[in-house]
Amino acid sequence: MQNLIKQANKAFLSEFKPETCFGRCIFLSWYCDVGTCKFCFRSTIKHKIRYAKNAKRTLESVLADALISKKMGWRLEFLTGGYRIFSPDEMLDIIKKVSEVYGEKIWINLGTMDKDRLAKLNPYVQGVCASIETVEPGLHSKICPDKPIAPYSEMLKQAKELGFKTSITIVIGLGEKKEDFPLLEKFISEHKLDRITFYALKPVRGTEYTASPEPEQYAWWIAKTRIRFPKLEIMSGLTPKKVEYAELLLIAGANAITKFPAIKQFNSLNAKSIEKQAAAAGRKFLGSLTEMPRIDWDKEIENLPFDKELKRRIKAKLEQQLETMRKTKKTTADDEFC
């Protein structure tokens, strides 16, 4: 394992600068119209949410999140959320506005879309991610019975034809085996992926899963992928209960850390640990999880290309989120969202 990690780190440094950062996922909702994936917390709450249309974040909350993320130097991993909650027009408007906040095209992970809908996103989106979870057919059918791989595969191919970058998410700890790696290797090659995001399974009460994978098991998949695909961008999910993974995951070849509740855990012991581990891994940490730069937030909001009423609502929500970040962190409580 040590030799594998060394080889992976060497492969990383052959193609990338010794840097890392935090990739912020911005969630849009906590309800999913599919909601049957066996490991997902949404499968445990779907029956409890009577009015799905209300189980989503407000536009101002999403945009305040995006503004904080941009000014903190957090890269936007992707915009994501439960499937089929917003209409296509609503989703297009949200994507457009988040892109305007960031001042660049963004990544999305919002379920399957046909070619015509993808084409409409081109002015605001640079990359499309598919939540595959596992590429082993039998395991996938069991874990995600109502989310087959084929439609995602087709979307990735169409997205590539339209000039988008493409990515997938993979969860380690679902029951995959090391012998399954050739299946992942084949999927990455056939779809000409630009990025992959790995997550370590986080057990959710009410599901059949009770344990996360061991650090070495998680790092093995990252290292093998890095060695096979030196130029591939690899994101690695982390939660507050598993921050001790960070250094190992970076040395194993991950470009950046994601799935950490950066606002709720800002300047916490966990956040400080991640930055220290990045340094121990020989990586310069871009942006910050611990230090708030001096920012004229009123001016930043005023410069946004939105109407006065939306700016007013963004400001109110921004103040709430900044207050959360300023509070002294005494605990390491976990969180469902990143």
C-alpha positions in Angstrom: 0.0 0.0 0.0 2.8 2.4 0.8 4.4 1.8 -2.6 1.1 2.3 -4.3 0.6 5.6 -2.5 4.1 6.8 -3.4 3.5 5.9 -7.0 0.2 7.7 -7.0 1.8 10.9 -5.5 4.5 10.8 -8.1 1.9 10.5 -10.9 0.0 13.5 -9.4 3.1 15.7 -9.2 4.0 14.8 -12.8 0.9 16.5 -14.0 -0.2 19.0 -11.3 1.3 21.7 -9.1 1.7 20.8 -5.4 -1.5 22.6 -4.5 -4.9 21.7 -3.2 -8.2 23.5 -2.3 -11.7 23.0 -1.1 -14.4 22.1 -3.6 -17.8 23.5 -2.4 -20.9 21.5 -3.3 -24.0 23.8 -3.3 -27.1 21.9 -2.5 -30.5 23.0 -3.8 -32.9 20.7 -2.0 -33.1 17.9 0.5 -35.9 16.0 -1.2 -35.4 13.7 -4.2 -38.2 12.5 -6.5 -36.2 9.2 -6.9 -35.2 8.8 -3.3 -34.7 5.0 -3.3 -30.9 4.7 -3.4 -30.2 2.3 -0.5 -27.3 4.4 1.1 -28.7 7.9 0.7 -30.3 9.8 3.6 -33.0 11.0 1.2 -34.3 7.4 1.0 -35.0 7.7 4.8 -36.9 11.0 4.7 -38.8 10.9 1.4 -42.0 9.5 3.0 -41.9 12.2 5.6 -41.9 15.1 3.2 -45.5 15.8 2.3 -44.9 18.9 0.2 -41.9 18.2 -2.0 -42.1 21.7 -3.6 -41.2 23.2 -0.2 -38.2 20.9 0.4 -35.8 23.1 -1.3 -33.5 26.1 -0.6 -34.5 29.6 -1.4 -32.8 31.3 -4.3 -31.2 33.9 -2.0 -29.8 31.2 0.2 -28.1 29.5 -2.8 -26.7 32.8 -4.1 -25.4 33.8 -0.7 -23.7 30.5 -0.4 -22.2 31.0 -3.9 -20.9 34.5 -3.0 -19.3 33.3 0.2 -17.7 30.4 -1.6 -16.2 32.6 -4.3 -14.8 35.1 -1.9 -13.3 32.4 0.4 -11.5 30.9 -2.5 -13.5 27.7 -2.5 -13.9 26.2 -5.9 -17.5 25.3 -6.9 -17.4 21.5 -7.1 -20.9 21.5 -8.6 -24.5 22.6 -8.1 -26.5 19.6 -7.0 -29.7 18.4 -5.2 -32.5 16.0 -5.3 -33.8 15.1 -8.7 -36.9 16.6 -10.4 -37.6 19.2 -7.8 -37.3 22.3 -10.0 -38.8 22.8 -13.4 -36.3 23.1 -16.3 -36.9 26.9 -16.5 -36.4 27.3 -12.7 -33.2 25.3 -12.9 -31.9 27.2 -15.8 -32.5 30.5 -13.9 -30.7 29.2 -10.8 -27.7 27.9 -12.8 -27.5 31.2 -14.7 -27.5 33.3 -11.5 -24.9 31.1 -9.7 -22.7 31.3 -12.8 -23.1 35.1 -12.6 -22.1 35.2 -9.0 -18.9 33.2 -9.7 -18.2 35.1 -12.9 -17.5 31.9 -14.8 -19.2 28.7 -16.1 -19.9 26.2 -13.4 -20.3 22.4 -12.9 -23.7 20.8 -12.3 -24.8 17.4 -11.0 -28.6 17.4 -11.4 -29.7 14.1 -12.8 -30.2 13.1 -16.4 -30.8 15.7 -19.1 -31.4 15.3 -22.9 -29.3 16.9 -25.5 -31.6 19.9 -26.1 -31.7 20.8 -22.4 -28.0 20.4 -22.1 -27.5 22.8 -25.1 -29.5 25.5 -23.3 -27.0 25.3 -20.4 -24.0 25.9 -22.5 -23.6 29.7 -21.7 -23.4 29.0 -18.0 -22.1 25.4 -17.5 -18.6 24.1 -18.2 -19.0 20.6 -16.8 -21.7 17.9 -16.3 -21.4 15.3 -13.5 -23.4 12.0 -13.2 -24.0 10.4 -9.9 -23.1 6.8 -10.9 -22.2 5.6 -7.3 -20.8 2.3 -8.5 -20.1 0.8 -11.9 -20.5 -2.8 -11.0 -23.8 -3.7 -12.7 -25.2 -6.1 -10.1 -24.3 -3.9 -7.2 -25.7 -0.8 -8.9 -29.0 -2.5 -9.6 -29.3 -3.4 -5.9 -28.1 0.0 -4.5 -29.8 2.3 -7.0 -32.8 0.3 -8.3 -34.5 3.4 -9.9 -31.4 5.2 -11.2 -30.0 3.0 -14.0 -26.6 3.7 -15.4 -27.6 3.7 -19.1 -29.3 7.1 -19.2 -26.4 8.7 -17.4 -23.9 7.1 -19.8 -25.9 8.5 -22.7 -26.0 12.0 -21.1 -22.2 12.0 -20.6 -21.6 11.1 -24.2 -24.0 13.8 -25.4 -22.5 16.3 -23.1 -19.1 15.6 -24.4 -20.4 16.0 -28.0 -21.7 19.5 -27.0 -18.3 20.5 -25.7 -18.9 20.1 -21.9 -16.4 18.6 -19.5 -17.7 15.5 -17.8 -17.4 13.7 -14.5 -18.9 11.0 -12.3 -19.3 10.4 -8.6 -18.3 7.1 -7.0 -19.1 6.0 -3.4 -16.6 3.6 -1.8 -18.0 1.3 0.9 -21.1 0.1 -0.9 -19.8 -3.4 -1.3 -17.5 -2.9 -4.3 -14.4 -5.1 -4.6 -10.9 -4.4 -5.8 -11.5 -6.7 -8.7 -14.1 -4.2 -9.9 -11.5 -1.6 -10.7 -11.2 -2.6 -14.4 -14.9 -1.7 -14.7 -14.2 1.8 -13.4 -11.2 2.1 -15.6 -13.2 1.1 -18.6 -16.0 3.6 -17.8 -13.6 6.5 -17.4 -11.8 5.6 -20.7 -15.0 5.1 -22.7 -16.6 8.3 -21.6 -13.4 10.3 -21.8 -14.0 11.8 -18.3 -12.3 15.0 -17.2 -13.0 14.5 -13.5 -14.1 12.0 -10.9 -15.4 12.6 -7.3 -14.9 9.8 -4.8 -16.9 9.7 -1.6 -16.4 7.4 1.4 -19.7 6.0 2.4 -21.2 7.8 5.4 -23.6 5.5 7.3 -27.1 7.0 7.6 -29.5 5.8 10.3 -32.3 4.0 8.7 -30.2 2.4 5.9 -28.6 -1.0 5.8 -25.1 0.5 6.0 -23.4 0.8 9.4 -19.7 1.5 8.7 -17.5 3.7 6.6 -14.7 2.2 4.6 -11.2 2.1 6.2 -8.9 4.9 5.2 -6.6 2.5 3.3 -9.6 1.0 1.4 -10.8 4.5 0.3 -7.3 5.7 -0.6 -6.6 2.5 -2.6 -9.3 3.5 -5.2 -8.0 7.0 -5.5 -4.4 5.9 -5.9 -5.2 3.2 -8.5 -7.2 5.8 -10.4 -4.5 8.4 -10.2 -1.8 6.0 -11.4 -4.0 4.8 -14.4 -5.1 8.4 -15.3 -2.4 10.9 -14.3 -4.2 13.8 -15.9 -7.6 13.1 -14.5 -8.9 15.6 -11.9 -9.8 13.7 -8.7 -12.0 15.1 -6.0 -12.2 13.4 -2.6 -15.1 13.7 -0.2 -14.5 14.2 3.5 -16.8 14.6 6.4 -16.1 16.0 9.9 -15.9 12.6 11.4 -13.2 11.5 8.9 -10.9 14.6 8.6 -8.0 12.4 9.5 -8.3 11.0 6.0 -7.2 14.2 4.4 -3.4 13.8 4.2 -3.6 10.2 3.0 -6.1 11.1 0.3 -4.0 13.9 -1.0 -0.9 11.8 -1.1 -2.9 9.1 -2.8 -3.5 11.5 -5.7 -6.6 13.6 -4.9 -6.5 17.2 -6.3 -8.8 18.6 -3.7 -11.1 17.9 -0.7 -14.9 18.2 -0.9 -18.0 17.3 1.0 -17.0 19.2 4.2 -19.6 21.5 5.8 -17.3 24.5 5.4 -19.7 27.2 6.6 -20.9 25.3 9.8 -17.3 24.1 10.5 -15.5 27.2 9.5 -12.4 27.8 11.6 -13.2 24.7 13.6 -10.6 22.2 14.8 -11.6 20.0 11.9 -11.1 22.8 9.4 -7.7 23.6 10.9 -6.7 20.0 10.7 -7.5 19.8 7.0 -5.2 22.7 6.3 -2.4 21.3 8.4 -2.8 17.9 6.7 -2.6 19.5 3.3 0.7 21.1 4.4 1.9 17.7 5.7 1.1 16.2 2.3 3.3 18.8 0.6 0.4 20.8 -0.8 -0.2 24.6 -0.7 -3.8 25.1 0.3 -5.6 27.7 -1.9 -8.3 29.7 -0.2 -9.1 29.2 3.4 -11.3 27.2 5.7 -10.1 29.1 8.8 -9.4 32.8 8.0 -12.0 35.3 6.9 -10.5 37.9 4.6 -11.6 41.6 4.9 -14.5 41.9 2.5 -17.0 44.7 1.9 -20.0 42.4 1.6 -22.4 45.2 0.9 -20.3 46.2 -2.1 -20.0 42.7 -3.3 -23.8 42.3 -3.2 -24.4 45.6 -4.9 -22.1 44.6 -7.8 -24.3 41.5 -8.5 -26.4 41.8 -11.7 -29.7 41.2 -9.9 -32.7 43.4 -9.0 -32.8 45.3 -5.7 -35.3 43.0 -4.1 -33.2 39.9 -4.7 -30.1 41.7 -3.5 -32.0 42.6 -0.3 -32.9 39.0 0.3 -29.3 37.8 -0.5 -27.9 40.3 2.0 -30.3 39.0 4.8 -29.3 35.4 4.1 -25.6 36.3 3.8 -25.6 37.9 7.2 -27.0 34.7 8.7 -24.4 32.5 7.1 -21.5 34.8 8.0 -22.7 34.8 11.6 -22.5 31.0 11.6 -19.0 31.2 10.3 -17.9 33.8 12.9 -19.1 31.7 15.9 -16.4 29.9 17.9 -16.5 26.2 17.1 -16.3 24.0 20.2 -17.7 20.8 18.7 -17.1 18.6 15.7 -20.7 17.8 14.9 -21.3 16.1 11.6 -23.6 17.4 9.0 -25.5 15.9 6.1 -24.7 18.6 3.6 -21.3 19.9 2.4 
